[in-house]
Amino acid sequence: MKKILILICFCLALSGCSGTAEQNDTVLEMQKFQIQYLDVFDTVTELTVYAESEDKANEYFDAVHEELLELHKLFDPYNTYDGINNLKTINDNAGGDFIKVKEPLFYAVLYGEEAYEKTGGTINIAMGATLELWHKYRDDALDNGIIAVPSSEELEATRPLNDISALVYNTADHSVKLTKKGVMLNLGAIAKGYASDRAIALLKEKGCDSALVNLGGNVACYRGSAKDSPWKIGVQNAVDPENITEIIKKDNGFLISSGDYQRYYEYEGKRYHHIIDPVTLMPADGKRGTTVICGDDVSCADGDLLSTALFILPREKADELAKKYNVEQVYYTDTDGNITTLFPTQQQ
């Protein structure tokens, strides 16, 4: 694997209880290593690990990169890959037979169906027809200079296709099908969170003592021996994304943000971003950003869907949804740039 960036930042002494004086005299030093990937989920991914050597760090990096590359291909609704049945394969076969897929995609689709129920339809992975229409207009604006927005007629034509009931699956052989032609799945609201969960689980399985995964703003972390040195994670300012609002210290858990400052274009003075309201079929209006902070008792996939759902929902309903989860803190940024916070677990 080609390493894009590896940087040794500093050393941290990590030691545990040992059985002999000789062992106590030997301190295993863990070095901090970082790498950046530019080829997964169309975003910048940064991985930080503590390891006893560069070779060991590269072992972790290679394993996570391989995992993320596979998930990137499996979850891709726009491109096909040789020898892989992915999300596009399912979509292209809508109205046809079952498609057998790998377990990560199968269980991500099942989780997506649960997300629909958990959020009262605010997160709908079967909303791909509407999302693809907006994707086309956004690409035309950003890549080709053709700046326009879909007509109400075009958008309404996609509404009957946003049908989660068309999703059928078979747990016996991990196969999926869409019973209605034109229905399309899109995992954008959960994909990075789901991938972060997989990356963290893989690192723990391989014995990595401490790690932080930043998958395009989805930041998941854990500490092993270095409990006295928590990770410091910046809350991105939704109005001025180059700056941060606050520094959060965490041993375990995640921080996930959604906002109108990524993948957007402007038309007649209005910003059109990628987070689409399933009711209006338009980019969600009313907030500039949301950030959700949780411990490791909540999955990153849940945090991903929450950050998106809280962005879409009006504040009162967003607060109600946040309180259903063991969320530590939520940052809301309104359209005027005002930042307010919610501490759901403290109000229960």
C-alpha positions in Angstrom: 0.0 0.0 0.0 1.3 3.4 -0.8 1.6 5.6 2.3 0.3 9.1 1.7 1.5 10.5 5.0 3.2 9.1 8.1 4.3 11.3 10.8 5.8 10.4 14.2 4.7 13.2 16.5 6.0 12.3 20.0 6.4 9.4 22.4 4.1 8.5 25.2 5.2 6.1 28.0 2.5 3.4 28.5 3.1 0.8 31.1 1.0 -1.8 32.9 1.4 -3.8 36.1 4.0 -6.5 35.8 5.0 -9.5 37.8 8.7 -8.9 38.5 11.0 -6.1 39.4 12.9 -6.6 36.1 9.8 -6.2 34.1 8.9 -3.1 36.1 12.2 -1.5 35.1 11.4 -1.9 31.4 8.9 0.7 30.2 7.4 0.0 26.8 7.3 3.3 24.9 4.4 3.8 22.5 4.9 6.2 19.7 2.2 8.2 18.1 1.8 7.7 14.3 -0.5 9.4 11.9 -1.6 8.7 8.3 -4.0 10.3 5.9 -6.0 8.6 3.2 -7.5 10.4 0.3 -9.2 7.6 -1.5 -12.2 6.5 0.6 -15.7 8.0 1.0 -14.7 11.0 -1.1 -13.3 12.8 1.9 -10.0 13.2 3.8 -9.5 10.4 6.4 -7.0 10.7 9.2 -5.9 7.8 11.4 -3.8 8.2 14.5 -2.5 5.2 16.5 -0.1 4.5 19.3 2.3 1.6 18.5 5.6 0.3 19.7 7.1 0.6 16.2 6.6 2.1 12.8 6.2 -1.5 11.4 3.4 -2.2 13.9 1.7 1.2 13.0 1.9 0.3 9.3 0.2 -3.0 10.1 -2.7 -1.1 11.7 -2.8 1.4 8.9 -2.9 -1.2 6.2 -5.7 -3.2 7.9 -7.9 -0.1 8.3 -7.2 1.1 4.8 -8.1 -2.2 3.3 -11.4 -2.3 5.4 -12.3 1.3 4.4 -11.6 0.7 0.8 -13.9 -2.3 0.7 -16.7 -0.4 2.5 -16.2 2.5 0.1 -16.8 0.2 -2.8 -19.7 -1.7 -1.2 -21.6 1.5 -0.2 -21.0 3.3 -3.5 -24.4 4.1 -5.2 -22.8 5.6 -8.3 -20.0 3.3 -9.5 -19.6 -0.4 -10.2 -16.5 -2.5 -9.4 -15.3 -5.8 -10.9 -16.4 -8.8 -8.9 -18.4 -6.8 -6.3 -22.2 -6.6 -5.7 -22.5 -3.2 -4.2 -25.2 -0.6 -3.6 -25.3 0.3 -7.2 -25.8 -3.4 -8.2 -28.9 -3.5 -5.9 -30.3 -0.2 -7.3 -29.7 -1.2 -10.9 -31.6 -4.4 -10.3 -34.6 -2.8 -8.6 -37.8 -4.7 -9.6 -35.7 -7.8 -10.2 -34.4 -10.7 -8.2 -32.5 -10.9 -4.9 -28.8 -9.8 -5.0 -26.4 -11.6 -2.7 -24.1 -9.1 -1.0 -21.2 -9.2 1.5 -22.1 -9.1 5.2 -20.9 -5.5 5.8 -23.3 -4.1 3.1 -26.1 -6.5 4.1 -26.0 -5.4 7.8 -25.6 -1.7 6.8 -28.8 -1.9 4.8 -30.6 -3.6 7.7 -29.3 -0.8 10.0 -30.6 1.7 7.5 -34.0 0.3 7.7 -33.9 0.5 11.5 -32.7 4.2 11.1 -36.0 4.9 9.3 -38.0 3.7 12.2 -35.7 5.3 14.8 -36.0 8.7 13.2 -39.7 8.6 12.1 -38.7 8.6 8.5 -36.2 11.6 8.7 -33.4 9.2 7.7 -34.5 7.2 4.7 -31.9 5.1 2.9 -34.5 4.5 0.1 -34.4 8.2 -0.8 -31.8 7.6 -3.4 -33.9 8.8 -6.4 -34.2 12.3 -4.9 -30.6 12.4 -3.7 -29.4 11.3 -7.2 -31.3 14.2 -8.8 -29.7 16.7 -6.4 -26.3 14.9 -6.9 -26.6 15.5 -10.7 -27.5 19.2 -10.3 -24.7 19.7 -7.7 -22.1 18.1 -9.9 -23.2 20.2 -12.9 -22.8 23.3 -10.8 -19.5 22.4 -9.2 -17.8 20.6 -12.1 -19.4 22.0 -15.2 -20.5 25.5 -14.2 -24.1 24.7 -15.1 -25.9 26.3 -12.1 -29.5 25.5 -11.6 -31.9 23.7 -9.2 -34.4 20.9 -9.9 -37.9 22.0 -10.7 -40.7 21.1 -8.3 -42.0 18.7 -11.0 -38.7 16.9 -11.2 -38.5 16.6 -7.4 -42.1 15.4 -7.0 -41.6 12.7 -9.6 -39.0 11.2 -7.3 -41.3 11.2 -4.2 -43.1 7.9 -4.9 -39.7 6.2 -5.4 -38.6 7.1 -1.8 -40.3 3.9 -0.7 -38.6 2.1 2.2 -41.3 -0.7 2.0 -39.7 -1.8 -1.4 -36.7 -3.0 0.5 -36.8 -6.8 1.1 -34.0 -9.0 2.4 -33.1 -12.6 3.2 -31.0 -13.1 6.3 -30.2 -16.8 5.3 -28.0 -15.8 2.4 -27.5 -12.1 2.9 -29.4 -11.1 -0.2 -31.3 -7.9 -0.8 -33.8 -6.7 -3.4 -35.9 -3.7 -4.2 -39.4 -4.7 -5.3 -40.2 -1.5 -7.1 -38.3 -0.3 -10.2 -36.7 3.1 -9.8 -36.3 2.8 -6.0 -32.7 3.5 -5.0 -30.8 3.0 -1.8 -28.3 5.6 -0.5 -26.3 5.1 2.7 -24.9 8.6 2.9 -26.5 9.4 6.3 -25.0 6.4 8.0 -22.0 5.2 5.9 -19.2 7.0 7.6 -20.4 6.3 11.1 -20.9 2.6 10.2 -17.4 2.6 8.7 -15.9 4.3 11.8 -17.4 1.6 14.0 -15.8 -1.1 11.8 -12.4 0.6 11.9 -12.4 1.0 15.7 -13.4 -2.6 16.2 -10.7 -3.8 13.8 -8.0 -1.8 15.6 -9.0 -3.2 19.0 -9.1 -6.7 17.5 -5.5 -6.2 16.3 -4.3 -5.1 19.7 -3.9 -1.3 19.0 -3.7 0.3 22.4 -5.1 3.8 21.5 -6.5 5.2 18.3 -8.4 8.0 16.7 -10.2 7.8 13.4 -11.3 11.0 11.7 -13.4 10.0 8.7 -14.3 13.3 7.1 -15.4 14.9 10.3 -16.7 11.8 11.9 -14.2 11.4 14.8 -14.2 8.2 16.8 -11.6 7.4 19.4 -10.5 5.2 22.3 -7.7 5.1 24.9 -6.1 2.1 26.4 -3.2 2.6 28.8 -3.1 6.4 28.5 -6.2 7.2 30.5 -4.6 10.3 31.9 -4.0 11.8 28.5 -7.4 12.1 26.7 -7.8 12.9 23.0 -8.4 16.5 22.2 -11.0 17.0 19.5 -12.1 20.3 18.0 -15.8 21.1 17.3 -15.8 22.6 13.9 -17.4 26.0 13.5 -20.3 25.6 11.1 -20.2 29.3 10.0 -16.4 29.4 9.7 -15.3 25.8 9.1 -11.6 26.7 9.1 -11.9 27.4 12.9 -13.2 25.5 15.9 -15.8 26.4 18.4 -14.5 24.4 21.4 -12.0 21.6 22.3 -13.5 18.4 23.6 -11.5 15.9 25.7 -12.5 12.3 25.3 -11.1 8.9 26.3 -13.7 6.9 24.4 -16.6 7.7 22.0 -17.1 10.0 19.1 -17.9 13.5 17.8 -19.8 13.7 14.6 -20.9 16.9 12.7 -23.3 17.7 9.9 -23.6 21.0 8.2 -24.3 23.1 5.1 -20.6 23.9 4.6 -19.7 20.8 2.6 -20.8 19.8 -0.9 -22.9 22.8 -1.6 -23.3 25.4 -4.4 -25.1 28.7 -4.6 -27.9 29.7 -6.9 -29.5 33.2 -6.9 -28.0 34.0 -3.5 -29.2 30.8 -1.8 -27.0 27.9 -0.6 -28.0 24.4 -1.8 -26.3 21.7 0.2 -26.4 17.9 0.3 -28.6 17.3 3.4 -32.1 16.8 1.9 -35.3 17.1 3.9 -37.5 14.1 3.0 -40.7 16.2 3.5 -39.8 19.1 1.3 -37.3 17.2 -0.9 -35.2 20.4 -0.7 -31.9 21.0 1.3 -32.9 21.2 4.9 -33.4 24.8 6.1 -33.1 26.3 9.6 -29.6 25.3 10.8 -26.0 25.8 9.6 -24.7 22.8 11.6 -25.1 20.2 14.3 -22.5 18.3 16.3 -23.3 15.2 18.4 -21.0 14.0 21.1 -21.4 10.5 22.7 -19.4 7.9 24.7 -18.7 4.4 23.5 -22.0 3.1 24.7 -23.5 4.6 21.5 -22.4 3.5 18.1 -20.9 5.9 15.6 -23.6 4.8 13.1 -26.2 6.1 15.6 -24.2 9.3 15.9 -24.0 9.7 12.2 -27.8 9.3 11.7 -28.4 11.6 14.7 -26.2 14.4 13.4 -28.1 14.4 10.1 -31.6 13.9 11.6 -31.0 16.7 14.2 -29.9 19.0 11.3 -33.1 18.3 9.4 -35.6 18.4 12.2 -37.0 21.5 13.8 -35.3 22.2 17.1 -38.1 20.9 19.4 -38.3 17.6 17.5 -34.5 17.4 17.3 -34.2 17.7 21.1 -36.8 15.0 21.5 -34.9 12.6 19.3 -31.5 13.4 21.0 -33.0 12.6 24.4 -34.0 9.1 23.2 -30.3 8.3 22.9 -27.5 8.4 25.5 -26.1 11.6 23.9 -23.7 13.6 26.1 -23.9 16.9 24.2 -25.3 18.5 21.1 -24.2 21.7 19.4 -26.7 23.5 17.3 -25.7 26.4 15.0 -28.7 28.4 13.6 -28.9 30.3 10.3 -27.7 33.4 12.1 -24.6 31.6 13.4 -25.7 31.5 17.0 -24.5 28.4 18.8 -26.6 26.7 21.5 -26.0 23.4 23.3 -28.1 20.6 24.6 -27.1 18.1 27.3 -29.7 15.3 27.0 -28.3 12.9 29.6 -28.3 15.7 32.3 -32.0 16.4 31.7 -33.2 12.9 32.1 
